[in-house]
Amino acid sequence: MAYIITKLCLDCKDIACTQVCPVDCIYEYSGDDTSIPKNQLLIDPDECIDCNACVPECPWEAIFEEEMVPEIFHEDIEINARIVGKPRFVPKRPEDKKMPSSQEVQANKEKWGYVA
C-alpha cells in the first residue's frame, strides 16, 4: 500500500508535501517519457512508508491512501508507479509560495469532475 498523488495536483504542484515526507519519496519527473506528467508531483510506491505525513500538508487535497483513491482518479495509481526508477528530483518549496484559497481548491476539484 502507498499514498497516491492524483490529478488534483496537476498544474498546481504546491510542494508542501515534499517538505514533510520523512523518506523523500515525493518527486517531480525530469525525463522525456510523455506518459509521466512533469507538472505534477508523484509518489514512488516502492519508497512510500505509508506514514500519512503528506496528506494534511497538501493544500489541494490531492493525496489519497491507495485504497481510498476516488474512482475518477484510479488511473493515477498507475501514473504514480511510473516514477519508479525514472529521472526525478525532490523539489523544494519556494518560501514566498502562497497557499491556494478554498475557492481555488474547490474550482480545481470541479475542473476534474471530483465531488467529495
N, C-alpha and C positions, 0 to 999 in steps of 0.2 A: 504494500500500500504506500502511496505517496500523495503529496498535495499537487494540485494541477492549477496552472495559471490559464485562465480562459481568455477568449477574445475580448472580454471587457477591458483587458489591458492594452489591446491593440491600439496603437497611435496615442495612448495615454501615458504609459510607462512612468509611473511616479518614482519608482526605485526605492521607496522607503522600506520595502520588504527585504531588499538585499542587505540593509544595514543591521537587521536583527537576526538574520539566518546564522546559526552557530557553526554551520558546516560549509557555508558559501556554495550552496547548490543551486542558486538562482542566477541565471545567466542571460546575457544578450548575445545573440548569434552573430558571428562575424564572417561566416563563409559565403559561398556562392550558390548554395542549393536554394532554389526559389520555392521549394516546398516548406521551408522553415522561415517564419517571419523574422525580419530584422527589427521591426518596430514594435516588438512585444517581448516581454520577459518570459522565460521558460524555466521550469524546474526539472533538473536531472533526476528522474525517478530512482536511479541506482544510488544516488548520493543522499537523497532526502531521508531524514531520520524521523519524520512524522512528528515533529515537535510542536507544530501549530504556531510557532512564533510569528510567521509571516502573515497569517490570516488577519489578525486585528490591525496590523500595520498598513494593509492595503486600503488606501482611501477610495479606490474604485470598486471595492468589493468583488475583485476578480479571481480570488483564490479559493479553491474548494478542496476538501478531502476527496480523494478519487471516487469513493463510493457515493459521494454526495453531489457530484458534478451534475448540474441540470441537464436534462436530455438535449436541450438545444445546443449545448456545448460539448457533447460526448466526443466529437472529432478532436477536440483539444487535448484529450488524453494521449492520443497517438502523436499529435504535433509536439507536445512536451517531450515525449520519448525520443523524438528525432534529434534532440540536442546531445544525446549520449555520444561521446567520442568525436564530436564535431568542433570546429574552431569557435571559440567563445571566450567571453570575459565577464567578470563580475563588475557591473557598472557602479559608480559611486554617485550618490545623490548630491546635486548642487545645493549649497546652503541656502540660496535665495529662491529655491523652487517653492511655489505656492501650492497649498493643498486645494483640491477641487471643492467647489461648493456642493451642497446636497442636490441642488438643481442640475449641476453638471453631471453628477453621478447618475441621477435618475434619467437624464437625457441620453446618456451613454447606454444605459440598460435598455431603454426604449429603442435605440438605434439597432441593437442586436436582437430585438424581439424577446427580451427576457423580462418577465414579470414575476417578481418574487412574492 
